[in-house]
Amino acid sequence: MVDDIFAEWEVLWGEKAVYDVMAALAFRCEPSLPFSWFDGIQFLVGIERDAMGQWCRLPSRKK
């Protein structure tokens, strides 16, 4: 599901419902692999960078 959301991110990023679904998934789903707090912060920073890129035309994060 996450891959599908990110594949269509240019269309979906402005829809509030998408953020509600992502928040629900984050609170209800266990991660498939353990990660440290630093990895979690880095992931959130990447999401923020991508979101800001929608407004400011910043380069996307490396995958």
PDB file of N, CA, C and O in Angstrom, chain B, residues numbered from 101:
ATOM      1  N   MET B 101       0.818  -1.192   0.000  1.00  0.00           N
ATOM      2  CA  MET B 101       0.000   0.000   0.000  1.00  0.00           C
ATOM      3  C   MET B 101       0.867   1.264   0.000  1.00  0.00           C
ATOM      4  O   MET B 101       0.572   2.227  -0.708  1.00  0.00           O
ATOM      5  N   VAL B 102       1.920   1.250   0.787  1.00  0.00           N
ATOM      6  CA  VAL B 102       2.800   2.423   0.857  1.00  0.00           C
ATOM      7  C   VAL B 102       3.431   2.698  -0.500  1.00  0.00           C
ATOM      8  O   VAL B 102       3.507   3.851  -0.923  1.00  0.00           O
ATOM      9  N   ASP B 103       3.885   1.654  -1.186  1.00  0.00           N
ATOM     10  CA  ASP B 103       4.467   1.848  -2.516  1.00  0.00           C
ATOM     11  C   ASP B 103       3.456   2.472  -3.476  1.00  0.00           C
ATOM     12  O   ASP B 103       3.805   3.328  -4.289  1.00  0.00           O
ATOM     13  N   ASP B 104       2.203   2.035  -3.374  1.00  0.00           N
ATOM     14  CA  ASP B 104       1.151   2.592  -4.235  1.00  0.00           C
ATOM     15  C   ASP B 104       0.916   4.069  -3.930  1.00  0.00           C
ATOM     16  O   ASP B 104       0.743   4.878  -4.841  1.00  0.00           O
ATOM     17  N   ILE B 105       0.912   4.413  -2.647  1.00  0.00           N
ATOM     18  CA  ILE B 105       0.709   5.815  -2.263  1.00  0.00           C
ATOM     19  C   ILE B 105       1.840   6.678  -2.803  1.00  0.00           C
ATOM     20  O   ILE B 105       1.593   7.727  -3.398  1.00  0.00           O
ATOM     21  N   PHE B 106       3.077   6.243  -2.599  1.00  0.00           N
ATOM     22  CA  PHE B 106       4.209   7.048  -3.053  1.00  0.00           C
ATOM     23  C   PHE B 106       4.319   7.089  -4.572  1.00  0.00           C
ATOM     24  O   PHE B 106       4.829   8.065  -5.122  1.00  0.00           O
ATOM     25  N   ALA B 107       3.853   6.052  -5.259  1.00  0.00           N
ATOM     26  CA  ALA B 107       3.876   6.058  -6.722  1.00  0.00           C
ATOM     27  C   ALA B 107       2.962   7.147  -7.281  1.00  0.00           C
ATOM     28  O   ALA B 107       3.215   7.678  -8.362  1.00  0.00           O
ATOM     29  N   GLU B 108       1.902   7.479  -6.546  1.00  0.00           N
ATOM     30  CA  GLU B 108       0.948   8.502  -6.982  1.00  0.00           C
ATOM     31  C   GLU B 108       1.033   9.770  -6.143  1.00  0.00           C
ATOM     32  O   GLU B 108       0.083  10.552  -6.099  1.00  0.00           O
ATOM     33  N   TRP B 109       2.166   9.977  -5.478  1.00  0.00           N
ATOM     34  CA  TRP B 109       2.290  11.069  -4.520  1.00  0.00           C
ATOM     35  C   TRP B 109       2.030  12.436  -5.131  1.00  0.00           C
ATOM     36  O   TRP B 109       1.462  13.303  -4.468  1.00  0.00           O
ATOM     37  N   GLU B 110       2.430  12.651  -6.379  1.00  0.00           N
ATOM     38  CA  GLU B 110       2.225  13.960  -6.997  1.00  0.00           C
ATOM     39  C   GLU B 110       0.749  14.315  -7.075  1.00  0.00           C
ATOM     40  O   GLU B 110       0.399  15.495  -7.043  1.00  0.00           O
ATOM     41  N   VAL B 111      -0.119  13.320  -7.177  1.00  0.00           N
ATOM     42  CA  VAL B 111      -1.558  13.540  -7.231  1.00  0.00           C
ATOM     43  C   VAL B 111      -2.160  13.591  -5.830  1.00  0.00           C
ATOM     44  O   VAL B 111      -3.084  14.364  -5.576  1.00  0.00           O
ATOM     45  N   LEU B 112      -1.635  12.764  -4.916  1.00  0.00           N
ATOM     46  CA  LEU B 112      -2.264  12.576  -3.613  1.00  0.00           C
ATOM     47  C   LEU B 112      -1.811  13.534  -2.524  1.00  0.00           C
ATOM     48  O   LEU B 112      -2.512  13.680  -1.523  1.00  0.00           O
ATOM     49  N   TRP B 113      -0.668  14.193  -2.677  1.00  0.00           N
ATOM     50  CA  TRP B 113      -0.086  14.934  -1.556  1.00  0.00           C
ATOM     51  C   TRP B 113      -0.994  16.033  -1.022  1.00  0.00           C
ATOM     52  O   TRP B 113      -0.884  16.403   0.146  1.00  0.00           O
ATOM     53  N   GLY B 114      -1.874  16.552  -1.838  1.00  0.00           N
ATOM     54  CA  GLY B 114      -2.743  17.625  -1.393  1.00  0.00           C
ATOM     55  C   GLY B 114      -4.047  17.167  -0.754  1.00  0.00           C
ATOM     56  O   GLY B 114      -4.852  17.996  -0.329  1.00  0.00           O
ATOM     57  N   GLU B 115      -4.261  15.869  -0.682  1.00  0.00           N
ATOM     58  CA  GLU B 115      -5.508  15.340  -0.129  1.00  0.00           C
ATOM     59  C   GLU B 115      -5.356  15.031   1.356  1.00  0.00           C
ATOM     60  O   GLU B 115      -4.507  14.224   1.735  1.00  0.00           O
ATOM     61  N   LYS B 116      -6.170  15.666   2.205  1.00  0.00           N
ATOM     62  CA  LYS B 116      -6.087  15.453   3.648  1.00  0.00           C
ATOM     63  C   LYS B 116      -6.315  13.990   4.022  1.00  0.00           C
ATOM     64  O   LYS B 116      -5.679  13.485   4.948  1.00  0.00           O
ATOM     65  N   ALA B 117      -7.200  13.314   3.325  1.00  0.00           N
ATOM     66  CA  ALA B 117      -7.515  11.913   3.640  1.00  0.00           C
ATOM     67  C   ALA B 117      -6.279  11.023   3.547  1.00  0.00           C
ATOM     68  O   ALA B 117      -6.166  10.045   4.287  1.00  0.00           O
ATOM     69  N   VAL B 118      -5.364  11.346   2.659  1.00  0.00           N
ATOM     70  CA  VAL B 118      -4.138  10.547   2.515  1.00  0.00           C
ATOM     71  C   VAL B 118      -3.328  10.604   3.807  1.00  0.00           C
ATOM     72  O   VAL B 118      -2.796   9.586   4.250  1.00  0.00           O
ATOM     73  N   TYR B 119      -3.233  11.770   4.406  1.00  0.00           N
ATOM     74  CA  TYR B 119      -2.480  11.915   5.657  1.00  0.00           C
ATOM     75  C   TYR B 119      -3.181  11.188   6.803  1.00  0.00           C
ATOM     76  O   TYR B 119      -2.525  10.634   7.686  1.00  0.00           O
ATOM     77  N   ASP B 120      -4.518  11.192   6.785  1.00  0.00           N
ATOM     78  CA  ASP B 120      -5.260  10.451   7.804  1.00  0.00           C
ATOM     79  C   ASP B 120      -4.993   8.952   7.684  1.00  0.00           C
ATOM     80  O   ASP B 120      -4.804   8.270   8.691  1.00  0.00           O
ATOM     81  N   VAL B 121      -4.978   8.443   6.456  1.00  0.00           N
ATOM     82  CA  VAL B 121      -4.699   7.016   6.233  1.00  0.00           C
ATOM     83  C   VAL B 121      -3.270   6.688   6.660  1.00  0.00           C
ATOM     84  O   VAL B 121      -3.038   5.677   7.323  1.00  0.00           O
ATOM     85  N   MET B 122      -2.319   7.531   6.287  1.00  0.00           N
ATOM     86  CA  MET B 122      -0.922   7.274   6.656  1.00  0.00           C
ATOM     87  C   MET B 122      -0.745   7.307   8.171  1.00  0.00           C
ATOM     88  O   MET B 122      -0.005   6.493   8.724  1.00  0.00           O
ATOM     89  N   ALA B 123      -1.415   8.235   8.845  1.00  0.00           N
ATOM     90  CA  ALA B 123      -1.320   8.302  10.306  1.00  0.00           C
ATOM     91  C   ALA B 123      -1.919   7.050  10.937  1.00  0.00           C
ATOM     92  O   ALA B 123      -1.356   6.503  11.885  1.00  0.00           O
ATOM     93  N   ALA B 124      -3.051   6.594  10.419  1.00  0.00           N
ATOM     94  CA  ALA B 124      -3.673   5.378  10.942  1.00  0.00           C
ATOM     95  C   ALA B 124      -2.759   4.176  10.764  1.00  0.00           C
ATOM     96  O   ALA B 124      -2.629   3.349  11.667  1.00  0.00           O
ATOM     97  N   LEU B 125      -2.133   4.081   9.613  1.00  0.00           N
ATOM     98  CA  LEU B 125      -1.194   2.975   9.368  1.00  0.00           C
ATOM     99  C   LEU B 125      -0.006   3.047  10.332  1.00  0.00           C
ATOM    100  O   LEU B 125       0.431   2.030  10.871  1.00  0.00           O
ATOM    101  N   ALA B 126       0.500   4.242  10.537  1.00  0.00           N
ATOM    102  CA  ALA B 126       1.660   4.396  11.424  1.00  0.00           C
ATOM    103  C   ALA B 126       1.340   3.961  12.847  1.00  0.00           C
ATOM    104  O   ALA B 126       2.192   3.384  13.524  1.00  0.00           O
ATOM    105  N   PHE B 127       0.124   4.231  13.309  1.00  0.00           N
ATOM    106  CA  PHE B 127      -0.244   3.885  14.677  1.00  0.00           C
ATOM    107  C   PHE B 127      -0.680   2.438  14.840  1.00  0.00           C
ATOM    108  O   PHE B 127      -0.608   1.898  15.944  1.00  0.00           O
ATOM    109  N   ARG B 128      -1.131   1.798  13.766  1.00  0.00           N
ATOM    110  CA  ARG B 128      -1.688   0.448  13.883  1.00  0.00           C
ATOM    111  C   ARG B 128      -0.761  -0.660  13.392  1.00  0.00           C
ATOM    112  O   ARG B 128      -0.930  -1.814  13.785  1.00  0.00           O
ATOM    113  N   CYS B 129       0.194  -0.343  12.562  1.00  0.00           N
ATOM    114  CA  CYS B 129       1.039  -1.371  11.943  1.00  0.00           C
ATOM    115  C   CYS B 129       2.397  -1.446  12.625  1.00  0.00           C
ATOM    116  O   CYS B 129       2.994  -0.430  12.982  1.00  0.00           O
ATOM    117  N   GLU B 130       2.858  -2.652  12.793  1.00  0.00           N
ATOM    118  CA  GLU B 130       4.203  -2.864  13.317  1.00  0.00           C
ATOM    119  C   GLU B 130       5.203  -2.779  12.162  1.00  0.00           C
ATOM    120  O   GLU B 130       4.892  -3.227  11.059  1.00  0.00           O
ATOM    121  N   PRO B 131       6.381  -2.222  12.381  1.00  0.00           N
ATOM    122  CA  PRO B 131       7.378  -2.166  11.306  1.00  0.00           C
ATOM    123  C   PRO B 131       7.835  -3.568  10.926  1.00  0.00           C
ATOM    124  O   PRO B 131       7.894  -4.460  11.773  1.00  0.00           O
ATOM    125  N   SER B 132       8.156  -3.759   9.654  1.00  0.00           N
ATOM    126  CA  SER B 132       8.607  -5.071   9.192  1.00  0.00           C
ATOM    127  C   SER B 132      10.034  -5.368   9.675  1.00  0.00           C
ATOM    128  O   SER B 132      10.418  -6.529   9.816  1.00  0.00           O
ATOM    129  N   LEU B 133      10.804  -4.324   9.924  1.00  0.00           N
ATOM    130  CA  LEU B 133      12.160  -4.468  10.457  1.00  0.00           C
ATOM    131  C   LEU B 133      12.340  -3.491  11.604  1.00  0.00           C
ATOM    132  O   LEU B 133      11.824  -2.375  11.554  1.00  0.00           O
ATOM    133  N   PRO B 134      13.070  -3.898  12.644  1.00  0.00           N
ATOM    134  CA  PRO B 134      13.323  -2.943  13.728  1.00  0.00           C
ATOM    135  C   PRO B 134      14.192  -1.775  13.239  1.00  0.00           C
ATOM    136  O   PRO B 134      15.018  -1.934  12.340  1.00  0.00           O
ATOM    137  N   PHE B 135      13.990  -0.615  13.842  1.00  0.00           N
ATOM    138  CA  PHE B 135      14.819   0.533  13.489  1.00  0.00           C
ATOM    139  C   PHE B 135      15.063   1.370  14.734  1.00  0.00           C
ATOM    140  O   PHE B 135      14.292   1.323  15.692  1.00  0.00           O
ATOM    141  N   SER B 136      16.139   2.129  14.705  1.00  0.00           N
ATOM    142  CA  SER B 136      16.495   2.972  15.850  1.00  0.00           C
ATOM    143  C   SER B 136      15.723   4.285  15.776  1.00  0.00           C
ATOM    144  O   SER B 136      15.104   4.598  14.759  1.00  0.00           O
ATOM    145  N   TRP B 137      15.766   5.041  16.853  1.00  0.00           N
ATOM    146  CA  TRP B 137      15.097   6.340  16.872  1.00  0.00           C
ATOM    147  C   TRP B 137      15.699   7.259  15.819  1.00  0.00           C
ATOM    148  O   TRP B 137      14.990   8.057  15.206  1.00  0.00           O
ATOM    149  N   PHE B 138      17.018   7.145  15.607  1.00  0.00           N
ATOM    150  CA  PHE B 138      17.673   7.994  14.614  1.00  0.00           C
ATOM    151  C   PHE B 138      17.175   7.666  13.209  1.00  0.00           C
ATOM    152  O   PHE B 138      16.918   8.568  12.412  1.00  0.00           O
ATOM    153  N   ASP B 139      17.037   6.366  12.905  1.00  0.00           N
ATOM    154  CA  ASP B 139      16.508   5.969  11.599  1.00  0.00           C
ATOM    155  C   ASP B 139      15.088   6.509  11.403  1.00  0.00           C
ATOM    156  O   ASP B 139      14.731   6.947  10.310  1.00  0.00           O
ATOM    157  N   GLY B 140      14.284   6.476  12.468  1.00  0.00           N
ATOM    158  CA  GLY B 140      12.930   7.011  12.400  1.00  0.00           C
ATOM    159  C   GLY B 140      12.920   8.491  12.099  1.00  0.00           C
ATOM    160  O   GLY B 140      12.132   8.958  11.277  1.00  0.00           O
ATOM    161  N   ILE B 141      13.796   9.234  12.762  1.00  0.00           N
ATOM    162  CA  ILE B 141      13.897  10.679  12.520  1.00  0.00           C
ATOM    163  C   ILE B 141      14.358  10.944  11.088  1.00  0.00           C
ATOM    164  O   ILE B 141      13.833  11.835  10.420  1.00  0.00           O
ATOM    165  N   GLN B 142      15.328  10.181  10.622  1.00  0.00           N
ATOM    166  CA  GLN B 142      15.825  10.359   9.256  1.00  0.00           C
ATOM    167  C   GLN B 142      14.717  10.091   8.238  1.00  0.00           C
ATOM    168  O   GLN B 142      14.625  10.783   7.223  1.00  0.00           O
ATOM    169  N   PHE B 143      13.886   9.102   8.503  1.00  0.00           N
ATOM    170  CA  PHE B 143      12.772   8.805   7.618  1.00  0.00           C
ATOM    171  C   PHE B 143      11.797   9.989   7.571  1.00  0.00           C
ATOM    172  O   PHE B 143      11.343  10.382   6.496  1.00  0.00           O
ATOM    173  N   LEU B 144      11.479  10.552   8.744  1.00  0.00           N
ATOM    174  CA  LEU B 144      10.581  11.698   8.800  1.00  0.00           C
ATOM    175  C   LEU B 144      11.175  12.923   8.110  1.00  0.00           C
ATOM    176  O   LEU B 144      10.456  13.679   7.456  1.00  0.00           O
ATOM    177  N   VAL B 145      12.476  13.118   8.252  1.00  0.00           N
ATOM    178  CA  VAL B 145      13.148  14.229   7.581  1.00  0.00           C
ATOM    179  C   VAL B 145      13.020  14.067   6.064  1.00  0.00           C
ATOM    180  O   VAL B 145      12.790  15.038   5.344  1.00  0.00           O
ATOM    181  N   GLY B 146      13.172  12.831   5.593  1.00  0.00           N
ATOM    182  CA  GLY B 146      13.027  12.572   4.161  1.00  0.00           C
ATOM    183  C   GLY B 146      11.625  12.867   3.655  1.00  0.00           C
ATOM    184  O   GLY B 146      11.451  13.420   2.569  1.00  0.00           O
ATOM    185  N   ILE B 147      10.623  12.495   4.450  1.00  0.00           N
ATOM    186  CA  ILE B 147       9.243  12.789   4.063  1.00  0.00           C
ATOM    187  C   ILE B 147       9.024  14.298   4.006  1.00  0.00           C
ATOM    188  O   ILE B 147       8.410  14.811   3.071  1.00  0.00           O
ATOM    189  N   GLU B 148       9.536  15.004   5.020  1.00  0.00           N
ATOM    190  CA  GLU B 148       9.389  16.460   5.038  1.00  0.00           C
ATOM    191  C   GLU B 148      10.075  17.090   3.828  1.00  0.00           C
ATOM    192  O   GLU B 148       9.531  18.003   3.207  1.00  0.00           O
ATOM    193  N   ARG B 149      11.259  16.607   3.498  1.00  0.00           N
ATOM    194  CA  ARG B 149      11.991  17.142   2.341  1.00  0.00           C
ATOM    195  C   ARG B 149      11.197  16.927   1.052  1.00  0.00           C
ATOM    196  O   ARG B 149      11.111  17.821   0.211  1.00  0.00           O
ATOM    197  N   ASP B 150      10.619  15.735   0.905  1.00  0.00           N
ATOM    198  CA  ASP B 150       9.824  15.461  -0.286  1.00  0.00           C
ATOM    199  C   ASP B 150       8.585  16.343  -0.342  1.00  0.00           C
ATOM    200  O   ASP B 150       8.219  16.841  -1.407  1.00  0.00           O
ATOM    201  N   ALA B 151       7.937  16.536   0.812  1.00  0.00           N
ATOM    202  CA  ALA B 151       6.746  17.384   0.851  1.00  0.00           C
ATOM    203  C   ALA B 151       7.100  18.833   0.501  1.00  0.00           C
ATOM    204  O   ALA B 151       6.396  19.479  -0.274  1.00  0.00           O
ATOM    205  N   MET B 152       8.180  19.327   1.069  1.00  0.00           N
ATOM    206  CA  MET B 152       8.612  20.695   0.764  1.00  0.00           C
ATOM    207  C   MET B 152       8.998  20.817  -0.704  1.00  0.00           C
ATOM    208  O   MET B 152       8.810  21.870  -1.314  1.00  0.00           O
ATOM    209  N   GLY B 153       9.532  19.751  -1.265  1.00  0.00           N
ATOM    210  CA  GLY B 153       9.895  19.747  -2.675  1.00  0.00           C
ATOM    211  C   GLY B 153       8.695  19.961  -3.580  1.00  0.00           C
ATOM    212  O   GLY B 153       8.829  20.487  -4.685  1.00  0.00           O
ATOM    213  N   GLN B 154       7.517  19.551  -3.109  1.00  0.00           N
ATOM    214  CA  GLN B 154       6.304  19.781  -3.889  1.00  0.00           C
ATOM    215  C   GLN B 154       6.029  21.275  -4.027  1.00  0.00           C
ATOM    216  O   GLN B 154       5.489  21.714  -5.042  1.00  0.00           O
ATOM    217  N   TRP B 155       6.396  22.058  -3.016  1.00  0.00           N
ATOM    218  CA  TRP B 155       6.132  23.487  -3.042  1.00  0.00           C
ATOM    219  C   TRP B 155       7.326  24.284  -3.573  1.00  0.00           C
ATOM    220  O   TRP B 155       7.153  25.289  -4.262  1.00  0.00           O
ATOM    221  N   CYS B 156       8.527  23.832  -3.250  1.00  0.00           N
ATOM    222  CA  CYS B 156       9.718  24.636  -3.528  1.00  0.00           C
ATOM    223  C   CYS B 156      10.596  24.085  -4.645  1.00  0.00           C
ATOM    224  O   CYS B 156      11.624  24.674  -4.980  1.00  0.00           O
ATOM    225  N   ARG B 157      10.199  22.975  -5.211  1.00  0.00           N
ATOM    226  CA  ARG B 157      10.977  22.309  -6.270  1.00  0.00           C
ATOM    227  C   ARG B 157      12.363  21.897  -5.800  1.00  0.00           C
ATOM    228  O   ARG B 157      13.341  22.021  -6.538  1.00  0.00           O
ATOM    229  N   LEU B 158      12.442  21.403  -4.556  1.00  0.00           N
ATOM    230  CA  LEU B 158      13.694  20.858  -4.046  1.00  0.00           C
ATOM    231  C   LEU B 158      13.927  19.490  -4.673  1.00  0.00           C
ATOM    232  O   LEU B 158      12.968  18.809  -5.037  1.00  0.00           O
ATOM    233  N   PRO B 159      15.189  19.074  -4.807  1.00  0.00           N
ATOM    234  CA  PRO B 159      15.432  17.727  -5.339  1.00  0.00           C
ATOM    235  C   PRO B 159      14.910  16.675  -4.366  1.00  0.00           C
ATOM    236  O   PRO B 159      14.968  16.864  -3.151  1.00  0.00           O
ATOM    237  N   SER B 160      14.402  15.572  -4.901  1.00  0.00           N
ATOM    238  CA  SER B 160      13.899  14.477  -4.059  1.00  0.00           C
ATOM    239  C   SER B 160      15.046  13.817  -3.337  1.00  0.00           C
ATOM    240  O   SER B 160      16.201  13.909  -3.752  1.00  0.00           O
ATOM    241  N   ARG B 161      14.707  13.135  -2.226  1.00  0.00           N
ATOM    242  CA  ARG B 161      15.723  12.405  -1.479  1.00  0.00           C
ATOM    243  C   ARG B 161      16.154  11.191  -2.278  1.00  0.00           C
ATOM    244  O   ARG B 161      15.413  10.697  -3.128  1.00  0.00           O
ATOM    245  N   LYS B 162      17.337  10.723  -2.005  1.00  0.00           N
ATOM    246  CA  LYS B 162      17.850   9.535  -2.682  1.00  0.00           C
ATOM    247  C   LYS B 162      17.135   8.314  -2.132  1.00  0.00           C
ATOM    248  O   LYS B 162      16.868   8.231  -0.933  1.00  0.00           O
ATOM    249  N   LYS B 163      16.831   7.384  -2.992  1.00  0.00           N
ATOM    250  CA  LYS B 163      16.110   6.182  -2.581  1.00  0.00           C
ATOM    251  C   LYS B 163      17.035   5.026  -2.393  1.00  0.00           C
ATOM    252  O   LYS B 163      16.593   3.931  -2.046  1.00  0.00           O
TER     253      LYS B 163
END
